[in-house]
């Protein structure tokens, strides 16, 4: 019987994040991976979020691709909220 699974008990291993180029408005999706871009709080350490703040735009080649989301809001799940 598979019952009683709660969404807030699940570990999110990766998630796709929207980024947009400030220069040409080109939009890309960045795949954030647990352990690399973020980590859950553990052993007295607080949660960690280290997603890139600037990426190179594949279209105009300028490093102006920035997060098109609120980091604090998006990673609220790390706090178990
Ligand atoms: Zn661009």
PDB file of the backbone (N, CA, C, O) and the ligand in Angstrom, with CONECT records:
HET     ZN  A 101       1
ATOM      1  N   UNK A   1       0.844  -1.193   0.000  1.00  0.00           N
ATOM      2  CA  UNK A   1       0.000   0.000   0.000  1.00  0.00           C
ATOM      3  C   UNK A   1       0.879   1.243   0.000  1.00  0.00           C
ATOM      4  O   UNK A   1       1.694   1.441   0.901  1.00  0.00           O
ATOM      5  N   UNK A   2       0.707   2.064  -1.005  1.00  0.00           N
ATOM      6  CA  UNK A   2       1.526   3.278  -1.092  1.00  0.00           C
ATOM      7  C   UNK A   2       0.660   4.476  -0.741  1.00  0.00           C
ATOM      8  O   UNK A   2      -0.009   5.067  -1.589  1.00  0.00           O
ATOM      9  N   UNK A   3       0.697   4.805   0.521  1.00  0.00           N
ATOM     10  CA  UNK A   3      -0.071   5.971   0.969  1.00  0.00           C
ATOM     11  C   UNK A   3       0.734   6.742   1.995  1.00  0.00           C
ATOM     12  O   UNK A   3       1.703   6.230   2.555  1.00  0.00           O
ATOM     13  N   UNK A   4       0.336   7.940   2.228  1.00  0.00           N
ATOM     14  CA  UNK A   4       0.979   8.733   3.264  1.00  0.00           C
ATOM     15  C   UNK A   4       2.210   9.485   2.810  1.00  0.00           C
ATOM     16  O   UNK A   4       2.916  10.074   3.628  1.00  0.00           O
ATOM     17  N   UNK A   5       2.476   9.472   1.513  1.00  0.00           N
ATOM     18  CA  UNK A   5       3.581  10.290   1.023  1.00  0.00           C
ATOM     19  C   UNK A   5       3.201  11.754   1.061  1.00  0.00           C
ATOM     20  O   UNK A   5       2.166  12.156   0.530  1.00  0.00           O
ATOM     21  N   UNK A   6       4.041  12.538   1.688  1.00  0.00           N
ATOM     22  CA  UNK A   6       3.783  13.970   1.764  1.00  0.00           C
ATOM     23  C   UNK A   6       4.832  14.715   0.947  1.00  0.00           C
ATOM     24  O   UNK A   6       6.019  14.395   0.998  1.00  0.00           O
ATOM     25  N   UNK A   7       4.383  15.698   0.206  1.00  0.00           N
ATOM     26  CA  UNK A   7       5.289  16.446  -0.663  1.00  0.00           C
ATOM     27  C   UNK A   7       6.440  17.068   0.129  1.00  0.00           C
ATOM     28  O   UNK A   7       7.563  17.141  -0.370  1.00  0.00           O
ATOM     29  N   UNK A   8       6.171  17.517   1.357  1.00  0.00           N
ATOM     30  CA  UNK A   8       7.236  18.206   2.085  1.00  0.00           C
ATOM     31  C   UNK A   8       8.221  17.251   2.750  1.00  0.00           C
ATOM     32  O   UNK A   8       9.146  17.690   3.434  1.00  0.00           O
ATOM     33  N   UNK A   9       8.032  15.961   2.555  1.00  0.00           N
ATOM     34  CA  UNK A   9       9.018  14.994   3.040  1.00  0.00           C
ATOM     35  C   UNK A   9       9.959  14.552   1.931  1.00  0.00           C
ATOM     36  O   UNK A   9      10.895  13.788   2.168  1.00  0.00           O
ATOM     37  N   UNK A  10       9.711  15.026   0.742  1.00  0.00           N
ATOM     38  CA  UNK A  10      10.513  14.589  -0.390  1.00  0.00           C
ATOM     39  C   UNK A  10      11.748  15.460  -0.546  1.00  0.00           C
ATOM     40  O   UNK A  10      11.714  16.666  -0.302  1.00  0.00           O
ATOM     41  N   UNK A  11      12.831  14.830  -0.955  1.00  0.00           N
ATOM     42  CA  UNK A  11      14.051  15.569  -1.270  1.00  0.00           C
ATOM     43  C   UNK A  11      14.021  15.914  -2.745  1.00  0.00           C
ATOM     44  O   UNK A  11      13.860  15.042  -3.599  1.00  0.00           O
ATOM     45  N   UNK A  12      14.173  17.172  -3.028  1.00  0.00           N
ATOM     46  CA  UNK A  12      14.198  17.599  -4.422  1.00  0.00           C
ATOM     47  C   UNK A  12      15.636  17.538  -4.907  1.00  0.00           C
ATOM     48  O   UNK A  12      16.500  18.265  -4.419  1.00  0.00           O
ATOM     49  N   UNK A  13      15.882  16.664  -5.871  1.00  0.00           N
ATOM     50  CA  UNK A  13      17.255  16.421  -6.330  1.00  0.00           C
ATOM     51  C   UNK A  13      17.727  17.422  -7.376  1.00  0.00           C
ATOM     52  O   UNK A  13      18.924  17.671  -7.517  1.00  0.00           O
ATOM     53  N   UNK A  14      16.782  17.989  -8.101  1.00  0.00           N
ATOM     54  CA  UNK A  14      17.153  19.015  -9.076  1.00  0.00           C
ATOM     55  C   UNK A  14      15.909  19.796  -9.451  1.00  0.00           C
ATOM     56  O   UNK A  14      14.785  19.319  -9.298  1.00  0.00           O
ATOM     57  N   UNK A  15      16.126  20.995  -9.941  1.00  0.00           N
ATOM     58  CA  UNK A  15      14.984  21.759 -10.430  1.00  0.00           C
ATOM     59  C   UNK A  15      15.429  22.713 -11.529  1.00  0.00           C
ATOM     60  O   UNK A  15      16.568  23.178 -11.568  1.00  0.00           O
ATOM     61  N   UNK A  16      14.488  22.980 -12.410  1.00  0.00           N
ATOM     62  CA  UNK A  16      14.778  23.856 -13.542  1.00  0.00           C
ATOM     63  C   UNK A  16      14.425  25.293 -13.170  1.00  0.00           C
ATOM     64  O   UNK A  16      13.358  25.565 -12.619  1.00  0.00           O
ATOM     65  N   UNK A  17      15.337  26.201 -13.482  1.00  0.00           N
ATOM     66  CA  UNK A  17      15.137  27.597 -13.121  1.00  0.00           C
ATOM     67  C   UNK A  17      15.179  28.479 -14.358  1.00  0.00           C
ATOM     68  O   UNK A  17      16.011  28.273 -15.242  1.00  0.00           O
ATOM     69  N   UNK A  18      14.294  29.453 -14.425  1.00  0.00           N
ATOM     70  CA  UNK A  18      14.282  30.357 -15.577  1.00  0.00           C
ATOM     71  C   UNK A  18      15.314  31.475 -15.437  1.00  0.00           C
ATOM     72  O   UNK A  18      15.390  32.141 -14.405  1.00  0.00           O
ATOM     73  N   UNK A  19      16.101  31.668 -16.484  1.00  0.00           N
ATOM     74  CA  UNK A  19      17.049  32.771 -16.557  1.00  0.00           C
ATOM     75  C   UNK A  19      16.728  33.579 -17.805  1.00  0.00           C
ATOM     76  O   UNK A  19      16.219  33.046 -18.792  1.00  0.00           O
ATOM     77  N   UNK A  20      17.029  34.859 -17.749  1.00  0.00           N
ATOM     78  CA  UNK A  20      16.788  35.702 -18.913  1.00  0.00           C
ATOM     79  C   UNK A  20      17.965  36.649 -19.124  1.00  0.00           C
ATOM     80  O   UNK A  20      18.562  37.139 -18.165  1.00  0.00           O
ATOM     81  N   UNK A  21      18.290  36.900 -20.394  1.00  0.00           N
ATOM     82  CA  UNK A  21      19.393  37.792 -20.755  1.00  0.00           C
ATOM     83  C   UNK A  21      18.944  39.241 -20.666  1.00  0.00           C
ATOM     84  O   UNK A  21      17.936  39.639 -21.250  1.00  0.00           O
ATOM     85  N   UNK A  22      19.722  40.019 -19.917  1.00  0.00           N
ATOM     86  CA  UNK A  22      19.410  41.440 -19.745  1.00  0.00           C
ATOM     87  C   UNK A  22      19.625  42.200 -21.049  1.00  0.00           C
ATOM     88  O   UNK A  22      19.014  43.242 -21.283  1.00  0.00           O
ATOM     89  N   UNK A  23      20.487  41.670 -21.880  1.00  0.00           N
ATOM     90  CA  UNK A  23      20.863  42.367 -23.106  1.00  0.00           C
ATOM     91  C   UNK A  23      19.866  42.133 -24.247  1.00  0.00           C
ATOM     92  O   UNK A  23      19.434  43.086 -24.897  1.00  0.00           O
ATOM     93  N   UNK A  24      19.502  40.879 -24.491  1.00  0.00           N
ATOM     94  CA  UNK A  24      18.677  40.586 -25.658  1.00  0.00           C
ATOM     95  C   UNK A  24      17.368  39.867 -25.306  1.00  0.00           C
ATOM     96  O   UNK A  24      16.597  39.498 -26.191  1.00  0.00           O
ATOM     97  N   UNK A  25      17.128  39.674 -24.008  1.00  0.00           N
ATOM     98  CA  UNK A  25      15.895  39.028 -23.532  1.00  0.00           C
ATOM     99  C   UNK A  25      15.780  37.546 -23.855  1.00  0.00           C
ATOM    100  O   UNK A  25      14.718  36.950 -23.676  1.00  0.00           O
ATOM    101  N   UNK A  26      16.861  36.955 -24.328  1.00  0.00           N
ATOM    102  CA  UNK A  26      16.860  35.519 -24.594  1.00  0.00           C
ATOM    103  C   UNK A  26      16.653  34.768 -23.273  1.00  0.00           C
ATOM    104  O   UNK A  26      17.267  35.098 -22.258  1.00  0.00           O
ATOM    105  N   UNK A  27      15.795  33.769 -23.299  1.00  0.00           N
ATOM    106  CA  UNK A  27      15.507  33.029 -22.078  1.00  0.00           C
ATOM    107  C   UNK A  27      16.115  31.638 -22.122  1.00  0.00           C
ATOM    108  O   UNK A  27      16.049  30.952 -23.142  1.00  0.00           O
ATOM    109  N   UNK A  28      16.703  31.231 -21.017  1.00  0.00           N
ATOM    110  CA  UNK A  28      17.244  29.878 -20.929  1.00  0.00           C
ATOM    111  C   UNK A  28      16.757  29.221 -19.635  1.00  0.00           C
ATOM    112  O   UNK A  28      16.255  29.887 -18.730  1.00  0.00           O
ATOM    113  N   UNK A  29      16.918  27.924 -19.577  1.00  0.00           N
ATOM    114  CA  UNK A  29      16.571  27.193 -18.367  1.00  0.00           C
ATOM    115  C   UNK A  29      17.847  26.610 -17.790  1.00  0.00           C
ATOM    116  O   UNK A  29      18.603  25.925 -18.479  1.00  0.00           O
ATOM    117  N   UNK A  30      18.072  26.889 -16.537  1.00  0.00           N
ATOM    118  CA  UNK A  30      19.254  26.373 -15.853  1.00  0.00           C
ATOM    119  C   UNK A  30      18.825  25.242 -14.934  1.00  0.00           C
ATOM    120  O   UNK A  30      17.888  25.390 -14.149  1.00  0.00           O
ATOM    121  N   UNK A  31      19.517  24.109 -15.037  1.00  0.00           N
ATOM    122  CA  UNK A  31      19.193  22.982 -14.174  1.00  0.00           C
ATOM    123  C   UNK A  31      20.046  23.045 -12.903  1.00  0.00           C
ATOM    124  O   UNK A  31      21.255  22.818 -12.937  1.00  0.00           O
ATOM    125  N   UNK A  32      19.398  23.354 -11.801  1.00  0.00           N
ATOM    126  CA  UNK A  32      20.094  23.397 -10.513  1.00  0.00           C
ATOM    127  C   UNK A  32      20.084  22.005  -9.901  1.00  0.00           C
ATOM    128  O   UNK A  32      19.049  21.340  -9.862  1.00  0.00           O
ATOM    129  N   UNK A  33      21.248  21.570  -9.424  1.00  0.00           N
ATOM    130  CA  UNK A  33      21.397  20.217  -8.899  1.00  0.00           C
ATOM    131  C   UNK A  33      21.748  20.271  -7.421  1.00  0.00           C
ATOM    132  O   UNK A  33      22.608  21.047  -7.005  1.00  0.00           O
ATOM    133  N   UNK A  34      21.077  19.442  -6.634  1.00  0.00           N
ATOM    134  CA  UNK A  34      21.355  19.372  -5.203  1.00  0.00           C
ATOM    135  C   UNK A  34      22.789  18.913  -4.971  1.00  0.00           C
ATOM    136  O   UNK A  34      23.249  17.984  -5.635  1.00  0.00           O
ATOM    137  N   UNK A  35      23.501  19.539  -4.046  1.00  0.00           N
ATOM    138  CA  UNK A  35      24.881  19.184  -3.775  1.00  0.00           C
ATOM    139  C   UNK A  35      25.842  20.074  -4.543  1.00  0.00           C
ATOM    140  O   UNK A  35      27.004  20.221  -4.165  1.00  0.00           O
ATOM    141  N   UNK A  36      25.350  20.667  -5.626  1.00  0.00           N
ATOM    142  CA  UNK A  36      26.186  21.559  -6.430  1.00  0.00           C
ATOM    143  C   UNK A  36      25.666  22.990  -6.328  1.00  0.00           C
ATOM    144  O   UNK A  36      26.416  23.915  -6.017  1.00  0.00           O
ATOM    145  N   UNK A  37      24.391  23.155  -6.591  1.00  0.00           N
ATOM    146  CA  UNK A  37      23.807  24.497  -6.596  1.00  0.00           C
ATOM    147  C   UNK A  37      23.039  24.814  -5.310  1.00  0.00           C
ATOM    148  O   UNK A  37      22.814  25.976  -4.971  1.00  0.00           O
ATOM    149  N   UNK A  38      22.651  23.770  -4.621  1.00  0.00           N
ATOM    150  CA  UNK A  38      21.954  23.986  -3.354  1.00  0.00           C
ATOM    151  C   UNK A  38      22.055  22.737  -2.508  1.00  0.00           C
ATOM    152  O   UNK A  38      22.313  21.644  -3.013  1.00  0.00           O
ATOM    153  N   UNK A  39      21.847  22.914  -1.207  1.00  0.00           N
ATOM    154  CA  UNK A  39      21.893  21.757  -0.316  1.00  0.00           C
ATOM    155  C   UNK A  39      20.957  22.006   0.868  1.00  0.00           C
ATOM    156  O   UNK A  39      20.789  23.134   1.331  1.00  0.00           O
ATOM    157  N   UNK A  40      20.374  20.940   1.326  1.00  0.00           N
ATOM    158  CA  UNK A  40      19.486  21.026   2.484  1.00  0.00           C
ATOM    159  C   UNK A  40      20.310  21.252   3.753  1.00  0.00           C
ATOM    160  O   UNK A  40      21.481  20.876   3.808  1.00  0.00           O
ATOM    161  N   UNK A  41      19.708  21.857   4.760  1.00  0.00           N
ATOM    162  CA  UNK A  41      20.432  21.998   6.021  1.00  0.00           C
ATOM    163  C   UNK A  41      20.723  20.628   6.622  1.00  0.00           C
ATOM    164  O   UNK A  41      19.878  19.734   6.574  1.00  0.00           O
ATOM    165  N   UNK A  42      21.929  20.460   7.192  1.00  0.00           N
ATOM    166  CA  UNK A  42      22.287  19.168   7.789  1.00  0.00           C
ATOM    167  C   UNK A  42      23.364  19.356   8.840  1.00  0.00           C
ATOM    168  O   UNK A  42      24.219  20.233   8.712  1.00  0.00           O
ATOM    169  N   UNK A  43      23.324  18.546   9.865  1.00  0.00           N
ATOM    170  CA  UNK A  43      24.356  18.506  10.909  1.00  0.00           C
ATOM    171  C   UNK A  43      24.713  19.899  11.419  1.00  0.00           C
ATOM    172  O   UNK A  43      25.892  20.238  11.531  1.00  0.00           O
ATOM    173  N   UNK A  44      23.713  20.694  11.724  1.00  0.00           N
ATOM    174  CA  UNK A  44      23.969  21.997  12.309  1.00  0.00           C
ATOM    175  C   UNK A  44      24.294  23.094  11.304  1.00  0.00           C
ATOM    176  O   UNK A  44      24.387  24.268  11.663  1.00  0.00           O
ATOM    177  N   UNK A  45      24.467  22.706  10.037  1.00  0.00           N
ATOM    178  CA  UNK A  45      24.729  23.710   9.010  1.00  0.00           C
ATOM    179  C   UNK A  45      23.417  24.186   8.420  1.00  0.00           C
ATOM    180  O   UNK A  45      22.459  23.421   8.316  1.00  0.00           O
ATOM    181  N   UNK A  46      23.376  25.442   8.037  1.00  0.00           N
ATOM    182  CA  UNK A  46      22.154  25.941   7.429  1.00  0.00           C
ATOM    183  C   UNK A  46      22.132  25.579   5.941  1.00  0.00           C
ATOM    184  O   UNK A  46      23.134  25.139   5.377  1.00  0.00           O
ATOM    185  N   UNK A  47      20.998  25.771   5.339  1.00  0.00           N
ATOM    186  CA  UNK A  47      20.870  25.423   3.927  1.00  0.00           C
ATOM    187  C   UNK A  47      21.816  26.284   3.075  1.00  0.00           C
ATOM    188  O   UNK A  47      22.238  27.366   3.484  1.00  0.00           O
ATOM    189  N   UNK A  48      22.131  25.773   1.893  1.00  0.00           N
ATOM    190  CA  UNK A  48      23.085  26.456   1.030  1.00  0.00           C
ATOM    191  C   UNK A  48      22.445  26.669  -0.342  1.00  0.00           C
ATOM    192  O   UNK A  48      21.838  25.757  -0.903  1.00  0.00           O
ATOM    193  N   UNK A  49      22.586  27.866  -0.865  1.00  0.00           N
ATOM    194  CA  UNK A  49      22.106  28.137  -2.217  1.00  0.00           C
ATOM    195  C   UNK A  49      23.205  28.875  -2.955  1.00  0.00           C
ATOM    196  O   UNK A  49      23.592  29.977  -2.566  1.00  0.00           O
ATOM    197  N   UNK A  50      23.707  28.269  -4.020  1.00  0.00           N
ATOM    198  CA  UNK A  50      24.788  28.887  -4.791  1.00  0.00           C
ATOM    199  C   UNK A  50      24.515  28.785  -6.284  1.00  0.00           C
ATOM    200  O   UNK A  50      25.355  28.304  -7.044  1.00  0.00           O
ATOM    201  N   UNK A  51      23.358  29.232  -6.693  1.00  0.00           N
ATOM    202  CA  UNK A  51      23.080  29.215  -8.125  1.00  0.00           C
ATOM    203  C   UNK A  51      23.829  30.380  -8.775  1.00  0.00           C
ATOM    204  O   UNK A  51      24.045  31.408  -8.134  1.00  0.00           O
ATOM    205  N   UNK A  52      24.223  30.228 -10.031  1.00  0.00           N
ATOM    206  CA  UNK A  52      24.968  31.296 -10.694  1.00  0.00           C
ATOM    207  C   UNK A  52      24.155  32.584 -10.798  1.00  0.00           C
ATOM    208  O   UNK A  52      22.947  32.556 -11.036  1.00  0.00           O
ATOM    209  N   UNK A  53      24.838  33.710 -10.615  1.00  0.00           N
ATOM    210  CA  UNK A  53      24.148  35.000 -10.733  1.00  0.00           C
ATOM    211  C   UNK A  53      24.292  35.569 -12.132  1.00  0.00           C
ATOM    212  O   UNK A  53      23.520  36.435 -12.545  1.00  0.00           O
ATOM    213  N   UNK A  54      25.283  35.078 -12.858  1.00  0.00           N
ATOM    214  CA  UNK A  54      25.478  35.526 -14.226  1.00  0.00           C
ATOM    215  C   UNK A  54      25.904  34.352 -15.090  1.00  0.00           C
ATOM    216  O   UNK A  54      26.794  33.589 -14.716  1.00  0.00           O
ATOM    217  N   UNK A  55      25.271  34.209 -16.243  1.00  0.00           N
ATOM    218  CA  UNK A  55      25.646  33.169 -17.195  1.00  0.00           C
ATOM    219  C   UNK A  55      25.856  33.816 -18.560  1.00  0.00           C
ATOM    220  O   UNK A  55      25.331  34.892 -18.846  1.00  0.00           O
ATOM    221  N   UNK A  56      26.642  33.129 -19.396  1.00  0.00           N
ATOM    222  CA  UNK A  56      26.837  33.666 -20.738  1.00  0.00           C
ATOM    223  C   UNK A  56      25.630  33.380 -21.600  1.00  0.00           C
ATOM    224  O   UNK A  56      25.104  32.267 -21.602  1.00  0.00           O
ATOM    225  N   UNK A  57      25.201  34.370 -22.320  1.00  0.00           N
ATOM    226  CA  UNK A  57      24.042  34.220 -23.199  1.00  0.00           C
ATOM    227  C   UNK A  57      24.461  33.452 -24.455  1.00  0.00           C
ATOM    228  O   UNK A  57      25.410  33.848 -25.132  1.00  0.00           O
ATOM    229  N   UNK A  58      23.759  32.351 -24.772  1.00  0.00           N
ATOM    230  CA  UNK A  58      24.119  31.580 -25.974  1.00  0.00           C
ATOM    231  C   UNK A  58      23.800  32.335 -27.260  1.00  0.00           C
ATOM    232  O   UNK A  58      24.263  31.958 -28.337  1.00  0.00           O
ATOM    233  N   UNK A  59      23.020  33.385 -27.148  1.00  0.00           N
ATOM    234  CA  UNK A  59      22.606  34.129 -28.332  1.00  0.00           C
ATOM    235  C   UNK A  59      23.513  35.328 -28.612  1.00  0.00           C
ATOM    236  O   UNK A  59      24.060  35.447 -29.709  1.00  0.00           O
ATOM    237  N   UNK A  60      23.674  36.210 -27.634  1.00  0.00           N
ATOM    238  CA  UNK A  60      24.472  37.425 -27.875  1.00  0.00           C
ATOM    239  C   UNK A  60      25.867  37.336 -27.265  1.00  0.00           C
ATOM    240  O   UNK A  60      26.664  38.262 -27.416  1.00  0.00           O
ATOM    241  N   UNK A  61      26.177  36.220 -26.568  1.00  0.00           N
ATOM    242  CA  UNK A  61      27.507  35.947 -26.015  1.00  0.00           C
ATOM    243  C   UNK A  61      27.927  36.908 -24.902  1.00  0.00           C
ATOM    244  O   UNK A  61      29.099  36.935 -24.525  1.00  0.00           O
ATOM    245  N   UNK A  62      27.018  37.670 -24.388  1.00  0.00           N
ATOM    246  CA  UNK A  62      27.368  38.531 -23.273  1.00  0.00           C
ATOM    247  C   UNK A  62      26.982  37.844 -21.970  1.00  0.00           C
ATOM    248  O   UNK A  62      26.017  37.083 -21.909  1.00  0.00           O
ATOM    249  N   UNK A  63      27.752  38.127 -20.940  1.00  0.00           N
ATOM    250  CA  UNK A  63      27.475  37.485 -19.654  1.00  0.00           C
ATOM    251  C   UNK A  63      26.436  38.325 -18.916  1.00  0.00           C
ATOM    252  O   UNK A  63      26.724  38.983 -17.916  1.00  0.00           O
ATOM    253  N   UNK A  64      25.227  38.275 -19.447  1.00  0.00           N
ATOM    254  CA  UNK A  64      24.168  39.110 -18.893  1.00  0.00           C
ATOM    255  C   UNK A  64      22.912  38.313 -18.584  1.00  0.00           C
ATOM    256  O   UNK A  64      21.833  38.872 -18.390  1.00  0.00           O
ATOM    257  N   UNK A  65      23.072  37.007 -18.542  1.00  0.00           N
ATOM    258  CA  UNK A  65      21.914  36.168 -18.240  1.00  0.00           C
ATOM    259  C   UNK A  65      21.766  36.066 -16.727  1.00  0.00           C
ATOM    260  O   UNK A  65      22.640  35.539 -16.039  1.00  0.00           O
ATOM    261  N   UNK A  66      20.674  36.567 -16.232  1.00  0.00           N
ATOM    262  CA  UNK A  66      20.469  36.631 -14.790  1.00  0.00           C
ATOM    263  C   UNK A  66      19.220  35.878 -14.361  1.00  0.00           C
ATOM    264  O   UNK A  66      18.323  35.649 -15.172  1.00  0.00           O
ATOM    265  N   UNK A  67      19.154  35.487 -13.079  1.00  0.00           N
ATOM    266  CA  UNK A  67      17.980  34.747 -12.604  1.00  0.00           C
ATOM    267  C   UNK A  67      16.693  35.522 -12.831  1.00  0.00           C
ATOM    268  O   UNK A  67      16.604  36.711 -12.525  1.00  0.00           O
ATOM    269  N   UNK A  68      15.704  34.834 -13.368  1.00  0.00           N
ATOM    270  CA  UNK A  68      14.404  35.438 -13.626  1.00  0.00           C
ATOM    271  C   UNK A  68      13.402  34.921 -12.579  1.00  0.00           C
ATOM    272  O   UNK A  68      12.248  34.624 -12.886  1.00  0.00           O
ATOM    273  N   UNK A  69      13.892  34.826 -11.329  1.00  0.00           N
ATOM    274  CA  UNK A  69      13.056  34.301 -10.246  1.00  0.00           C
ATOM    275  C   UNK A  69      13.630  34.836  -8.936  1.00  0.00           C
ATOM    276  O   UNK A  69      14.747  35.353  -8.907  1.00  0.00           O
ATOM    277  N   UNK A  70      12.881  34.713  -7.881  1.00  0.00           N
ATOM    278  CA  UNK A  70      13.365  35.148  -6.576  1.00  0.00           C
ATOM    279  C   UNK A  70      14.032  33.966  -5.878  1.00  0.00           C
ATOM    280  O   UNK A  70      13.384  32.970  -5.559  1.00  0.00           O
ATOM    281  N   UNK A  71      15.335  34.093  -5.648  1.00  0.00           N
ATOM    282  CA  UNK A  71      16.096  32.985  -5.079  1.00  0.00           C
ATOM    283  C   UNK A  71      15.529  32.563  -3.721  1.00  0.00           C
ATOM    284  O   UNK A  71      15.337  31.375  -3.463  1.00  0.00           O
ATOM    285  N   UNK A  72      15.265  33.542  -2.860  1.00  0.00           N
ATOM    286  CA  UNK A  72      14.758  33.232  -1.527  1.00  0.00           C
ATOM    287  C   UNK A  72      13.434  32.479  -1.560  1.00  0.00           C
ATOM    288  O   UNK A  72      13.223  31.528  -0.807  1.00  0.00           O
ATOM    289  N   UNK A  73      12.557  32.917  -2.436  1.00  0.00           N
ATOM    290  CA  UNK A  73      11.239  32.293  -2.572  1.00  0.00           C
ATOM    291  C   UNK A  73      11.344  30.901  -3.164  1.00  0.00           C
ATOM    292  O   UNK A  73      10.716  29.955  -2.687  1.00  0.00           O
ATOM    293  N   UNK A  74      12.148  30.793  -4.213  1.00  0.00           N
ATOM    294  CA  UNK A  74      12.270  29.526  -4.935  1.00  0.00           C
ATOM    295  C   UNK A  74      12.873  28.434  -4.072  1.00  0.00           C
ATOM    296  O   UNK A  74      12.486  27.270  -4.176  1.00  0.00           O
ATOM    297  N   UNK A  75      13.821  28.803  -3.217  1.00  0.00           N
ATOM    298  CA  UNK A  75      14.504  27.793  -2.405  1.00  0.00           C
ATOM    299  C   UNK A  75      13.954  27.710  -0.980  1.00  0.00           C
ATOM    300  O   UNK A  75      14.607  27.189  -0.076  1.00  0.00           O
ATOM    301  N   UNK A  76      12.770  28.222  -0.806  1.00  0.00           N
ATOM    302  CA  UNK A  76      12.133  28.162   0.509  1.00  0.00           C
ATOM    303  C   UNK A  76      11.935  26.719   0.959  1.00  0.00           C
ATOM    304  O   UNK A  76      11.884  26.435   2.156  1.00  0.00           O
ATOM    305  N   UNK A  77      11.825  25.814  -0.006  1.00  0.00           N
ATOM    306  CA  UNK A  77      11.587  24.397   0.341  1.00  0.00           C
ATOM    307  C   UNK A  77      12.744  23.792   1.127  1.00  0.00           C
ATOM    308  O   UNK A  77      12.571  22.782   1.810  1.00  0.00           O
ATOM    309  N   UNK A  78      13.940  24.413   1.033  1.00  0.00           N
ATOM    310  CA  UNK A  78      15.092  23.897   1.779  1.00  0.00           C
ATOM    311  C   UNK A  78      14.893  24.026   3.282  1.00  0.00           C
ATOM    312  O   UNK A  78      15.473  23.268   4.060  1.00  0.00           O
ATOM    313  N   UNK A  79      14.078  24.979   3.683  1.00  0.00           N
ATOM    314  CA  UNK A  79      13.818  25.204   5.093  1.00  0.00           C
ATOM    315  C   UNK A  79      12.672  24.330   5.585  1.00  0.00           C
ATOM    316  O   UNK A  79      12.271  24.417   6.746  1.00  0.00           O
ATOM    317  N   UNK A  80      12.151  23.494   4.706  1.00  0.00           N
ATOM    318  CA  UNK A  80      11.052  22.622   5.080  1.00  0.00           C
ATOM    319  C   UNK A  80       9.710  23.342   5.099  1.00  0.00           C
ATOM    320  O   UNK A  80       8.737  22.843   5.665  1.00  0.00           O
ATOM    321  N   UNK A  81       9.661  24.515   4.480  1.00  0.00           N
ATOM    322  CA  UNK A  81       8.417  25.288   4.451  1.00  0.00           C
ATOM    323  C   UNK A  81       7.513  24.814   3.310  1.00  0.00           C
ATOM    324  O   UNK A  81       6.418  25.347   3.127  1.00  0.00           O
TER     325      UNK A  81
HETATM  326 ZN    ZN A 101      21.645  37.798 -24.851  1.00  0.00          ZN
END
